[in-house]
Amino acid sequence: MVTTTGNPQRSADPLGRPASDEYAPYYAAYVSLVPDGEILMLLRDQLAETEALLREFRGDRGDHRYAPEKWSVKEIVGHIADTERIFAYRALRFARNDRTPLPGYEQDDFVRGGNFAARALPEIAGELRSVRMASITLFAGLSEEALVRRGPANNVEFSVRALAWIIAGHERHHARIIRERYL
């Protein structure tokens, strides 16, 4: 099991920043958004930051779109939760040494099918909280060996630990968009 206290005897942190060959080049932008540090603590802290950001959207402001064809704030939060579920599922499969190739997914189809407009933003934010806590629990409970395992998803090899960093970077990316374009 991995803890956030670290072990000075280790030569490399199994939850440390992944190398560029542990994920598809597309995800480098997400990984680069994550500051150095203990990823489990960063995921916890990030959740609190995102929840504070979402409290800025009261009433029907969760339905706001900065342009007609763009997602609403509710849809963005739902997308973050859905994507985290998918990445955490990939991490679980690979950590358990399942190398069955996993498909990609179409994010726009997920958002269209998410029914986010009919739900309150605090409810969707609560769902994101639940998903994040499950992800943290998953990664914290994995052995060092499991964290460095790899598996194929969407025709690319990912390490389990890279998926934790991608989860954090993906949320950071969308939180930045919310701050810059929706507030």
C-alpha positions in Angstrom: 0.0 0.0 0.0 1.2 3.5 -0.8 1.1 6.3 1.7 1.5 10.0 1.2 4.4 10.1 3.7 7.0 8.8 1.3 9.8 6.4 1.9 13.4 7.7 1.9 14.6 4.2 1.0 12.9 4.2 -2.4 15.0 5.1 -5.5 11.9 6.3 -7.3 8.4 7.3 -6.1 5.9 4.9 -7.6 3.4 7.7 -7.5 5.9 10.3 -8.7 5.6 12.3 -11.9 5.4 9.8 -14.8 7.8 9.7 -17.7 6.6 10.8 -21.1 6.5 7.2 -22.3 3.9 6.3 -19.7 1.0 8.0 -21.6 0.0 9.3 -25.0 1.6 12.5 -26.1 -1.9 14.2 -26.0 -1.9 13.9 -22.2 1.4 15.7 -21.7 -0.5 19.0 -21.6 -2.5 17.7 -18.6 0.4 16.2 -16.8 2.4 19.4 -17.2 -0.4 21.3 -15.4 0.1 19.3 -12.2 2.6 20.8 -9.8 5.3 18.7 -8.3 4.3 17.0 -5.1 2.6 14.0 -3.7 -0.2 13.2 -6.1 -2.6 11.8 -3.5 -2.3 15.0 -1.5 -2.6 17.1 -4.7 -5.8 15.2 -5.7 -7.3 15.9 -2.2 -6.3 19.6 -2.3 -7.5 20.0 -5.8 -10.9 18.7 -4.9 -11.3 21.4 -2.2 -10.2 24.1 -4.7 -12.6 22.9 -7.4 -15.5 22.8 -4.8 -14.7 26.3 -3.8 -14.7 27.4 -7.4 -18.1 25.8 -8.0 -19.6 27.6 -5.1 -19.3 30.7 -7.2 -22.1 29.4 -9.4 -25.4 29.9 -7.6 -28.9 29.5 -8.9 -29.0 28.9 -12.6 -25.4 30.0 -13.2 -24.5 26.4 -13.5 -26.3 26.4 -16.9 -24.1 29.2 -18.2 -22.3 28.7 -21.5 -19.7 31.2 -22.7 -20.7 30.5 -26.2 -23.8 28.7 -27.7 -21.9 25.5 -28.8 -19.9 25.2 -25.6 -20.7 23.0 -22.6 -22.4 24.5 -19.5 -20.7 24.6 -16.2 -22.8 21.6 -15.1 -21.7 19.7 -18.2 -18.1 20.5 -17.6 -18.3 19.2 -14.0 -20.2 16.1 -15.2 -17.5 15.6 -17.9 -14.7 15.8 -15.3 -16.5 13.1 -13.1 -17.2 10.8 -16.1 -13.6 11.1 -17.4 -12.2 10.5 -14.0 -14.3 7.3 -13.7 -13.0 6.1 -17.0 -9.4 6.8 -16.2 -9.7 5.2 -12.7 -11.3 2.2 -14.3 -8.4 1.9 -16.6 -6.0 2.2 -13.7 -7.9 -0.5 -11.8 -7.8 -2.9 -14.8 -4.1 -2.3 -15.4 -3.2 -2.5 -11.7 -4.8 -5.9 -11.5 -2.6 -7.0 -14.4 -5.4 -7.1 -16.9 -3.9 -6.2 -20.3 -7.1 -6.5 -22.3 -7.1 -3.5 -24.7 -9.6 -0.9 -23.5 -11.4 1.3 -26.0 -11.5 5.1 -26.0 -14.7 7.0 -25.4 -16.5 9.9 -27.1 -16.7 12.7 -24.6 -19.4 14.6 -26.4 -21.7 11.6 -26.4 -21.2 11.2 -22.7 -22.1 14.8 -22.1 -25.2 14.6 -24.3 -26.3 11.5 -22.4 -25.4 12.8 -19.0 -28.7 14.6 -18.2 -26.7 17.4 -16.5 -29.1 20.2 -17.4 -31.9 18.5 -15.3 -29.7 18.3 -12.2 -28.5 20.9 -9.7 -24.9 21.9 -9.8 -24.3 21.0 -6.1 -25.6 17.5 -6.9 -23.1 17.1 -9.8 -20.3 18.5 -7.6 -21.2 16.0 -4.9 -20.9 13.2 -7.5 -17.5 14.6 -8.5 -16.5 14.5 -4.8 -17.5 10.8 -4.5 -15.7 9.9 -7.7 -12.5 11.7 -6.5 -12.6 10.1 -3.1 -12.9 6.7 -4.7 -10.0 7.4 -7.0 -7.8 8.5 -4.1 -8.7 5.3 -2.2 -7.9 3.2 -5.3 -4.5 4.7 -5.9 -3.6 4.8 -2.2 -4.3 1.1 -1.9 -2.2 -0.1 -4.7 1.2 -1.7 -4.3 4.3 -0.1 -5.8 4.4 -2.9 -8.3 0.8 -2.3 -9.4 1.4 1.5 -9.7 4.0 1.0 -12.4 2.1 -1.6 -14.4 1.0 -0.6 -17.8 -1.9 -1.5 -20.1 -3.4 -0.5 -23.4 -6.3 2.0 -23.7 -7.4 3.7 -26.9 -4.4 2.1 -28.7 -1.8 3.7 -26.3 0.1 2.2 -23.3 -0.6 3.9 -20.0 1.0 3.3 -16.6 -1.3 3.2 -13.6 0.5 6.1 -11.9 0.3 8.2 -15.1 -3.5 7.9 -15.0 -3.5 9.5 -11.5 -1.6 12.5 -12.9 -3.8 12.7 -16.0 -6.9 12.8 -13.7 -5.4 15.7 -11.8 -4.3 17.5 -14.9 -7.6 17.0 -16.6 -9.5 18.6 -13.7 -7.0 21.4 -13.5 -7.4 22.1 -17.2 -11.2 22.4 -16.9 -11.1 24.4 -13.7 -8.8 26.9 -15.5 -11.4 27.1 -18.3 -14.2 27.7 -15.8 -12.2 30.5 -14.1 -11.2 32.2 -17.4 -14.4 31.9 -19.4 -17.3 31.4 -17.1 -16.6 33.8 -14.2 
